[in-house]
């Protein structure tokens, strides 16, 4: 089952729950617990090079009361480490049952522009950082399966200049949340998991048959975390399946094979999340890339993820293909080498070929840096689904076919028909001095005329009666 929930920054911080449940939604020492795994991702932005989010507390709220997920020292992580794919942030046990609200407490947000060597600290947050998320309906945590939560932020929509004209930025973060329960998870996003190969868990390394190649990856580390307590228990493990012929690369960035993977190696696995099928693992991963060795950003010889732009067409370099890559906002280029096993994907999980990497493409490269080039294991090209943007106030609501039509008067007085359906992500933001509350809209008729509307979507091949078909709509009170 895939239950889509739409939220703002509150939801994303479920990713930071790092302790077993406490508090009560049910009683007795025999109460069952359920496993929750959280991955989150971030949409690209060209405005900042780092967005550092800090939080101090989080809880789930259900009919039985509060369950503390985290309450302790600040945990800080960089949202922009997750452009174009998702990171596994944590796995924890909480009391099994029904939940319908998430409450979090933020402490600060820091926006870093490394080009100008400037940063802006947003420490005066709405409602002192206290945010309640009310998703569309309740969600379950069950002892029978791992519940996977994906939290997706679009940084371009999350910050705005205060209307008073003082030039200051304010936080208006927008997150979209998917909850997956079952055998198939996150079909539209590659997930990165970094940990240590568990001793005694390697299967299939000694045979030519690759159909049983697998191992457990334990002591999982949250790749994008910058500071704070560890996000994972050493006992947390993911079962990595390598039976699909993933590209395998050694610690120097050179293409290798599965037989080179050894017990206790640090390793990054990239692929698609599945059910674990292993009682010693809370989650499984169908790997497309295995990167053996430490993740050491900025250190020659360590794996790192670099966002930027392709700035040349491909050329042959020895038996490989190379292109020039400009890391974001550096103004410098570096030769990037694709070996035969280097894989290429779009950010929405669609696999491409090496020939699809062209000058002008934006994206991220997972690579080891040598003195002269990047040895790439994986190239992920960004996708921008927002071909149209509409901003204005809601004048009326109508219907055309299966679409609700939000008739919006734009800031320059134009009338635009914004079409939305059940697949449109709509989040309604209400704020006062006590709490910022976020609702997922079920019935379009509840929207108040005069509400501020921001719609993002497709303006091609439109149905009759639509000027834009929205994939995302943000609603704020008049």
C-alpha positions as CSV (number, residue, x, y, z in Angstrom):
1,X,0.0,0.0,0.0
2,X,1.3,3.5,-0.9
3,X,-0.4,6.2,1.2
4,X,0.6,9.6,0.1
5,X,0.7,12.3,2.7
6,X,1.6,15.9,2.0
7,X,3.4,18.0,4.6
8,X,5.9,20.7,5.4
9,X,9.2,20.7,7.3
10,X,7.6,18.9,10.2
11,X,7.3,15.7,8.3
12,X,10.9,15.6,7.2
13,X,12.2,15.6,10.7
14,X,10.6,12.2,11.3
15,X,13.9,11.2,9.8
16,X,15.7,12.2,12.9
17,X,14.0,9.9,15.4
18,X,16.9,7.8,16.7
19,X,15.6,6.2,19.9
20,X,13.1,3.4,20.7
21,X,9.7,4.6,21.6
22,X,8.7,6.1,24.9
23,X,5.5,7.4,26.4
24,X,2.1,6.0,25.9
25,X,-0.2,5.0,23.2
26,X,-1.1,1.7,24.7
27,X,-0.1,0.1,27.9
28,X,1.7,-2.9,29.5
29,X,5.2,-4.3,29.1
30,X,3.9,-6.7,26.4
31,X,2.9,-4.0,24.0
32,X,4.1,-4.8,20.4
33,X,6.5,-2.6,18.5
34,X,6.8,-1.9,14.8
35,X,9.9,-1.0,12.7
36,X,10.0,2.4,11.0
37,X,12.7,3.3,8.4
38,X,12.9,6.8,7.1
39,X,14.6,8.1,3.9
40,X,14.5,11.6,2.7
41,X,15.5,13.6,-0.3
42,X,15.7,17.1,-1.5
43,X,14.9,19.0,-4.7
44,X,17.7,21.0,-6.2
45,X,18.2,24.7,-5.7
46,X,20.7,27.1,-7.4
47,X,20.4,29.6,-4.5
48,X,22.4,27.9,-1.8
49,X,25.1,25.3,-1.5
50,X,24.1,24.1,1.9
51,X,20.9,24.2,3.9
52,X,21.5,23.0,7.5
53,X,18.5,22.0,9.5
54,X,18.6,21.5,13.3
55,X,16.0,20.0,15.6
56,X,15.7,19.0,19.2
57,X,12.5,17.0,19.6
58,X,9.9,15.0,17.8
59,X,6.9,12.8,18.7
60,X,4.1,10.9,17.1
61,X,0.6,11.5,18.3
62,X,-2.2,9.0,18.2
63,X,-5.5,8.2,20.0
64,X,-3.5,6.9,23.0
65,X,-1.3,9.9,23.4
66,X,2.3,10.9,22.6
67,X,5.2,8.7,21.6
68,X,8.6,10.4,21.9
69,X,10.8,9.7,18.8
70,X,13.6,12.0,19.8
71,X,14.2,14.4,22.7
72,X,17.8,15.5,23.2
73,X,20.8,17.4,21.8
74,X,20.5,19.2,18.5
75,X,20.9,17.0,15.4
76,X,21.9,18.9,12.2
77,X,22.0,17.7,8.6
78,X,22.4,19.2,5.2
79,X,19.4,19.0,3.0
80,X,21.3,19.6,-0.2
81,X,23.4,16.5,0.3
82,X,20.3,14.7,-1.0
83,X,19.7,16.3,-4.3
84,X,18.7,13.9,-7.0
85,X,18.4,10.8,-4.7
86,X,17.4,9.8,-1.2
87,X,19.5,8.9,1.9
88,X,18.5,6.3,4.5
89,X,18.4,8.4,7.7
90,X,17.4,6.0,10.4
91,X,15.6,2.9,11.5
92,X,13.9,2.6,14.9
93,X,11.2,0.8,16.8
94,X,8.1,2.5,18.0
95,X,4.9,1.3,19.7
96,X,2.8,-0.4,17.1
97,X,-0.6,1.3,16.4
98,X,-2.3,4.1,14.6
99,X,-0.9,7.6,14.4
100,X,-2.5,10.7,13.0
101,X,-0.2,13.6,13.9
102,X,3.5,14.4,14.0
103,X,4.9,17.1,16.3
104,X,8.5,18.4,15.9
105,X,10.6,21.2,17.4
106,X,13.1,23.0,15.2
107,X,15.9,25.1,16.6
108,X,17.4,26.8,13.6
109,X,18.1,26.7,9.9
110,X,21.3,28.0,8.3
111,X,21.5,28.9,4.6
112,X,25.1,28.8,3.3
113,X,26.3,30.5,0.1
114,X,29.8,29.3,-0.3
115,X,30.5,31.3,-3.4
116,X,30.2,34.6,-1.5
117,X,31.4,33.0,1.8
118,X,28.1,34.1,3.4
119,X,25.5,32.4,5.6
120,X,22.2,33.4,7.0
121,X,20.9,32.0,10.3
122,X,17.1,31.6,10.6
123,X,16.8,31.1,14.3
124,X,13.5,33.0,14.8
125,X,11.3,30.3,13.4
126,X,7.5,30.5,13.1
127,X,5.8,29.4,16.4
128,X,9.3,29.1,17.9
129,X,9.9,26.1,15.6
130,X,6.9,24.0,16.9
131,X,5.2,22.4,14.0
132,X,2.2,20.0,13.9
133,X,1.6,17.8,10.8
134,X,-1.9,16.5,10.2
135,X,-1.7,14.0,7.3
136,X,-4.5,12.8,5.1
137,X,-6.0,10.2,7.4
138,X,-4.1,8.0,9.9
139,X,-1.1,5.8,9.3
140,X,-0.2,2.5,10.8
141,X,3.0,1.2,12.4
142,X,2.7,-2.6,12.4
143,X,4.8,-5.4,14.0
144,X,4.4,-7.4,10.8
145,X,6.5,-5.3,8.4
146,X,8.8,-2.3,8.2
147,X,7.0,1.0,7.5
148,X,9.1,3.1,5.1
149,X,8.6,6.9,5.1
150,X,10.0,9.0,2.3
151,X,10.2,12.8,2.9
152,X,10.8,15.0,-0.1
153,X,11.6,18.7,0.0
154,X,11.8,21.2,-2.8
155,X,14.2,23.8,-1.5
156,X,13.2,26.3,-4.2
157,X,9.8,26.7,-2.6
158,X,10.9,26.7,1.0
159,X,12.3,30.1,1.6
160,X,10.8,33.5,0.8
161,X,11.5,37.2,1.5
162,X,9.5,38.7,4.3
163,X,6.7,40.9,2.9
164,X,7.7,43.9,5.0
165,X,10.5,44.6,2.5
166,X,13.4,44.3,5.0
167,X,15.0,41.8,2.7
168,X,15.1,39.1,5.3
169,X,14.3,35.5,4.5
170,X,11.7,33.5,6.4
171,X,11.2,29.7,6.5
172,X,8.2,28.3,4.7
173,X,9.4,24.8,4.1
174,X,7.3,22.5,1.9
175,X,7.7,18.7,2.2
176,X,5.8,15.9,0.5
177,X,5.7,12.5,2.3
178,X,5.0,9.0,1.0
179,X,4.4,6.1,3.4
180,X,5.0,2.6,2.0
181,X,3.9,-0.6,3.6
182,X,4.4,-3.9,1.7
183,X,6.9,-5.5,-0.6
184,X,7.7,-2.5,-3.0
185,X,9.0,0.8,-1.8
186,X,10.2,4.0,-3.4
187,X,10.0,2.9,-7.0
188,X,10.8,6.5,-8.2
189,X,14.0,7.2,-6.2
190,X,17.5,5.8,-5.8
191,X,18.5,5.4,-2.2
192,X,22.0,5.6,-0.8
193,X,23.0,3.6,2.2
194,X,26.5,3.7,3.8
195,X,27.6,1.2,6.4
196,X,29.9,-1.7,7.1
197,X,29.8,-5.2,5.5
198,X,28.7,-7.6,8.2
199,X,31.1,-10.4,9.0
200,X,29.8,-13.8,7.9
201,X,27.0,-12.3,5.8
202,X,28.5,-12.4,2.3
203,X,26.7,-14.9,0.0
204,X,27.8,-16.0,-3.5
205,X,31.2,-14.4,-3.6
206,X,33.0,-17.6,-4.4
207,X,31.0,-18.8,-7.4
208,X,30.5,-17.7,-10.9
209,X,26.7,-17.7,-10.4
210,X,25.6,-14.2,-9.4
211,X,22.0,-15.1,-8.6
212,X,22.7,-15.4,-4.9
213,X,25.1,-12.5,-4.5
214,X,24.2,-10.6,-1.3
215,X,25.4,-9.4,2.1
216,X,24.2,-7.4,5.1
217,X,25.3,-3.8,5.6
218,X,25.3,-2.8,9.2
219,X,26.2,0.1,11.5
220,X,24.4,2.4,9.1
221,X,25.5,6.0,9.0
222,X,23.3,8.9,7.8
223,X,25.4,10.3,4.9
224,X,24.0,13.9,5.1
225,X,24.3,14.3,8.9
226,X,26.7,17.2,9.9
227,X,26.6,17.0,13.7
228,X,24.8,15.7,16.7
229,X,24.5,12.2,18.2
230,X,24.8,9.1,15.9
231,X,21.7,8.4,13.9
232,X,21.9,4.6,14.0
233,X,22.4,1.6,16.2
234,X,25.3,-0.6,15.2
235,X,22.9,-3.5,15.2
236,X,20.8,-1.9,12.4
237,X,21.3,-3.8,9.1
238,X,20.1,-3.7,5.5
239,X,20.2,-6.8,3.3
240,X,21.9,-5.7,0.1
241,X,21.0,-7.9,-3.0
242,X,23.6,-7.8,-5.7
243,X,22.0,-10.5,-7.9
244,X,21.0,-7.9,-10.6
245,X,24.6,-7.3,-11.7
246,X,25.3,-3.9,-10.1
247,X,28.4,-2.0,-11.0
248,X,31.1,-2.7,-8.4
249,X,34.0,-0.2,-7.7
250,X,36.9,-0.5,-5.3
251,X,38.1,2.1,-2.9
252,X,40.2,3.8,-5.5
253,X,37.2,4.2,-7.9
254,X,38.3,1.5,-10.3
255,X,35.7,-0.9,-11.6
256,X,35.9,-4.3,-9.8
257,X,33.6,-7.2,-9.2
258,X,31.6,-8.7,-6.3
259,X,34.4,-11.1,-5.2
260,X,36.4,-8.1,-4.0
261,X,33.9,-7.1,-1.3
262,X,35.2,-8.2,2.1
263,X,33.9,-8.5,5.6
264,X,34.1,-5.2,7.7
265,X,34.6,-3.1,4.5
266,X,33.0,0.4,4.7
267,X,30.7,0.5,1.7
268,X,28.0,2.6,0.0
269,X,25.2,0.7,-1.7
270,X,22.9,2.6,-4.1
271,X,19.6,1.1,-5.3
272,X,15.9,0.6,-4.7
273,X,14.4,-0.3,-1.4
274,X,12.6,-3.7,-1.1
275,X,11.4,-6.0,1.7
276,X,14.5,-7.5,3.4
277,X,13.6,-11.2,3.4
278,X,16.1,-11.6,6.2
279,X,15.2,-11.7,9.9
280,X,18.5,-10.0,10.7
281,X,17.8,-7.0,8.5
282,X,15.0,-4.4,8.8
283,X,15.1,-3.5,5.1
284,X,16.4,-4.7,1.7
285,X,18.1,-2.9,-1.2
286,X,18.3,-4.1,-4.8
287,X,21.7,-2.6,-5.6
288,X,22.6,-0.9,-8.9
289,X,26.0,0.4,-7.6
290,X,28.4,-0.8,-4.9
291,X,31.1,1.6,-3.8
292,X,33.7,-0.2,-1.7
293,X,35.6,2.1,0.7
294,X,35.1,5.1,3.0
295,X,33.1,8.2,2.2
296,X,35.6,11.1,2.6
297,X,34.3,14.3,1.0
298,X,37.1,16.5,-0.2
299,X,39.8,13.8,0.4
300,X,41.5,12.2,-2.5
301,X,40.7,8.5,-2.5
302,X,37.4,8.7,-0.7
303,X,33.9,8.4,-2.2
304,X,31.9,11.6,-2.4
305,X,28.8,13.0,-4.1
306,X,29.2,16.1,-6.2
307,X,26.4,18.2,-7.6
308,X,26.9,20.4,-10.7
309,X,26.5,20.6,-14.4
310,X,27.9,18.7,-17.5
311,X,29.7,21.4,-19.5
312,X,31.0,19.4,-22.5
313,X,30.0,16.6,-24.8
314,X,31.5,13.2,-24.3
315,X,34.9,12.2,-25.7
316,X,36.7,8.9,-25.7
317,X,39.4,8.6,-23.1
318,X,41.3,5.3,-23.4
319,X,38.5,2.7,-23.4
320,X,36.1,4.9,-21.4
321,X,33.9,7.9,-22.0
322,X,34.8,11.3,-20.4
323,X,33.1,14.6,-20.0
324,X,33.8,17.9,-18.3
325,X,31.9,18.5,-15.1
326,X,31.5,21.8,-13.2
327,X,30.8,21.3,-9.5
328,X,28.0,23.7,-8.4
329,X,29.1,27.3,-8.1
330,X,32.8,26.7,-8.3
331,X,33.5,28.0,-11.8
332,X,36.0,25.2,-12.2
333,X,35.7,22.1,-14.4
334,X,37.1,18.6,-13.8
335,X,37.3,15.7,-16.2
336,X,34.9,12.9,-15.2
337,X,35.4,9.4,-16.4
338,X,32.7,6.8,-17.0
339,X,34.0,3.2,-17.0
340,X,32.0,0.4,-18.6
341,X,30.2,-0.3,-15.3
342,X,29.3,3.3,-14.5
343,X,25.5,3.6,-14.4
344,X,23.3,6.6,-15.4
345,X,19.9,7.4,-13.9
346,X,17.4,10.2,-13.9
347,X,16.4,11.5,-10.5
348,X,13.0,9.9,-10.8
349,X,14.5,6.5,-10.9
350,X,14.5,5.9,-14.7
351,X,17.8,4.3,-15.9
352,X,19.5,5.9,-18.9
353,X,22.6,5.1,-20.9
354,X,26.0,6.7,-20.8
355,X,25.2,8.2,-24.2
356,X,22.3,10.2,-22.5
357,X,24.8,12.4,-20.6
358,X,25.1,15.6,-22.6
359,X,26.5,19.1,-22.2
360,X,24.0,21.3,-20.3
361,X,22.7,18.5,-18.1
362,X,22.5,19.1,-14.3
363,X,22.9,16.4,-11.8
364,X,25.2,14.6,-9.3
365,X,28.2,12.4,-9.7
366,X,29.2,9.7,-7.2
367,X,32.9,9.4,-7.6
368,X,36.5,9.1,-6.2
369,X,38.6,12.2,-7.0
370,X,42.1,11.6,-8.2
371,X,44.7,14.4,-8.8
372,X,43.4,14.9,-12.4
373,X,39.8,13.5,-12.6
374,X,36.7,12.1,-11.1
375,X,36.3,8.3,-11.4
376,X,32.5,8.0,-11.5
377,X,30.5,5.0,-10.4
378,X,27.1,6.7,-10.8
379,X,25.7,9.7,-12.6
380,X,22.2,10.9,-11.7
381,X,20.7,13.6,-14.0
382,X,18.2,16.0,-12.4
383,X,14.6,16.2,-13.5
384,X,12.5,19.4,-13.2
385,X,8.8,18.5,-13.4
386,X,7.7,22.1,-12.9
387,X,7.3,23.5,-16.4
388,X,4.8,26.0,-15.2
389,X,4.3,28.2,-12.1
390,X,1.2,30.1,-11.1
391,X,1.0,32.5,-8.1
392,X,-2.1,34.4,-7.1
393,X,-5.3,34.3,-5.1
394,X,-8.2,31.8,-5.3
395,X,-11.2,33.4,-7.0
396,X,-13.5,30.4,-7.4
397,X,-13.6,26.6,-7.7
398,X,-15.1,24.6,-10.6
399,X,-14.9,21.2,-12.3
400,X,-13.9,19.9,-15.7
401,X,-14.0,16.2,-16.3
402,X,-12.1,14.5,-13.4
403,X,-10.3,17.7,-12.5
404,X,-11.1,20.3,-9.9
405,X,-10.5,23.7,-11.4
406,X,-9.0,26.3,-9.1
407,X,-9.6,29.7,-10.8
408,X,-6.7,31.8,-9.7
409,X,-6.2,35.6,-10.2
410,X,-2.5,36.1,-10.6
411,X,-0.5,39.0,-9.2
412,X,-0.7,40.8,-12.5
413,X,-4.5,40.4,-12.8
414,X,-4.6,37.4,-15.2
415,X,-7.1,34.6,-14.8
416,X,-5.5,31.1,-14.8
417,X,-7.4,27.8,-14.6
418,X,-5.3,25.5,-12.3
419,X,-6.5,21.8,-12.7
420,X,-5.9,19.4,-9.8
421,X,-6.9,15.8,-9.1
422,X,-6.2,13.0,-6.6
423,X,-2.6,12.8,-7.8
424,X,-1.9,16.5,-7.1
425,X,0.1,17.2,-3.9
426,X,-1.8,19.9,-2.0
427,X,-0.7,21.2,1.4
428,X,-2.6,23.8,3.4
429,X,-0.5,25.9,5.8
430,X,-2.1,27.5,8.9
431,X,0.1,29.4,11.4
432,X,-0.4,31.3,14.6
433,X,1.9,32.2,17.5
434,X,1.7,28.7,19.1
435,X,2.0,26.2,16.3
436,X,2.4,25.9,12.5
437,X,-0.2,23.3,11.4
438,X,-0.1,21.6,8.1
439,X,-3.0,19.8,6.5
440,X,-3.3,17.6,3.4
441,X,-6.4,18.7,1.5
442,X,-8.9,16.0,0.7
443,X,-11.9,18.1,-0.4
444,X,-11.1,21.1,-2.6
445,X,-14.4,22.8,-1.6
446,X,-12.9,23.5,1.9
447,X,-10.4,26.0,0.4
448,X,-11.3,29.6,1.3
449,X,-11.8,32.0,-1.5
450,X,-9.1,34.6,-1.4
451,X,-6.4,32.1,-0.2
452,X,-3.0,32.6,-1.6
453,X,-2.2,29.9,-4.2
454,X,1.1,28.7,-5.6
455,X,0.8,26.0,-8.2
456,X,3.5,24.1,-10.0
457,X,2.9,21.7,-12.9
458,X,2.6,20.9,-16.6
459,X,1.5,23.2,-19.4
460,X,1.8,20.7,-22.2
461,X,-0.9,18.5,-23.7
462,X,-3.6,20.1,-21.5
463,X,-7.1,18.7,-21.0
464,X,-10.0,21.0,-22.1
465,X,-10.7,23.7,-19.6
466,X,-7.2,23.7,-18.0
467,X,-4.3,26.2,-18.3
468,X,-2.0,24.1,-16.1
469,X,-2.3,20.6,-14.6
470,X,-0.7,20.9,-11.2
471,X,1.5,18.3,-9.6
472,X,2.0,20.5,-6.5
473,X,-0.2,23.2,-4.9
474,X,0.6,25.3,-1.8
475,X,-2.3,27.0,-0.1
476,X,-2.0,29.7,2.6
477,X,-4.8,31.6,4.4
478,X,-5.8,35.0,3.1
